[in-house]
């Protein structure tokens, strides 16, 4: 089997669905022949097919249930924020291998992720080839459509780089006969990120600031994404050890400049509005995958199939599979001091909110006296605590295998069970809630991070972080289930003062804020690698958690494991020209 098979052109029988409720509403009529695919008549179908890739593939072979576009397994379970969950360690063992750092090059989930992302790049390249050859009289928005496809392609390539480090780069101009000659070490990580960032900034020049259709890529999206990519590129790595050796100040200044150009966004008033469909395309949404329900397609509709396995299980009203559970370490990290500021040494303290088992349906909590950030109960579902607007019961016995994973579940990304926005039945807990690729809070924190690493305007960085914390402070706190006149916990969140705000302290504050604000959004592990602290953080995490989760007893983070191994199947497809990432056995 040749490498070109990895990049096979996907026919436009795709769902034509993931970007917007309006400009992708046309139903596919069947497969397109090669002749039609090279005609200008196919441009809209090709473009829409590429957009559809944002949501992942269809349910064939379990996609995207087990290769989620939301990166909950690749970016959170692999980090210190989440457990795999489900029905025990052997239930989807490939995920368990990610959680315990036993990933080898034959892991099916990483091979599938690689294949899927290159298939989506193929869709973008197919659209670009037709667009480049099209007459502008036939395609009135040709320049914009080309730019949109380049932003999409940049997004898929960025995902590949931050997962696999060494990857082959193929654009629409390379003949398919040459694919077999493309090595995965032709470009360094730095060069790949530079190419991706340039594609995004170049695309921004041809995009309008706003598009008529919600979800279609615009100038602000391209600029915001370019800022994110350049932020990653600013952290220079030793190619042999992945250790961060320096930060590039010129790139950090570009990050700040790009974010300053993104206009027209703000934070939502309440953190919990992030999980309400009424606000999904509101002021905070820079770029989101647009989902829909009861739209004429099969089953529930074009819902977030990446979350299919993750709705709460056990005795929950969702009746779900119960994967993707918040770690006790994440829960502990939300503790605050007497001033409402994070407790950086929380791992030296007893576990917060320890669950005591009463019977199969009831638990109690102890050690609940410490102050906690209110986002704790916006993000996680804890026994005895009110769950969204569900009044029948609190969150209680909603985990399938409590003996292995404890009693806490994820609260983010679900609508309340009684909501008319939730689909009744299978797929459990499904709704048409969008998935945010970039939201405005991200940009505030990215800018703060760049300023802190520059060390030139720490006060502005503090104001940006405090702006995010102020939103959490002003959100409606979760109330006690039995006495709604009381808060469900001792919530206290404060703002960072100017006193003592030096670069070292500011860096700790920023990295903590990134974790607390963005928890379970699929970004945590990639943040740790970017900062060069993955081994340090994960080693401390395993040591802190091994008394709670017995399967962490022998878990270790070995040098070089910052990236996934290049899948052996892809090495075979390449005819043996790929090289393996440092930290893994070389291909023979």
PyMOL commands that set and color helices and strands:
alter all, ss='L'
color gray80, all
select helices_A, chain A and resi 3-7+34-37+40-55+60-62+72-77+93-99+108-133+142-164+176-181+189-204+219-234+249-261+271-275+277-279+305-310+328-333+346-348+376-379+402-405+440-454+458-474+503-518+524-531+534-545+550-552+568-573
alter helices_A, ss='H'
color red, helices_A
select strands_A, chain A and resi 82-85+235-237+244-247+285-289+323-326+335-336+354-359+362-366+371-372+380-381+409-410+435-439
alter strands_A, ss='S'
color yellow, strands_A
deselect
rebuild
show_as cartoon
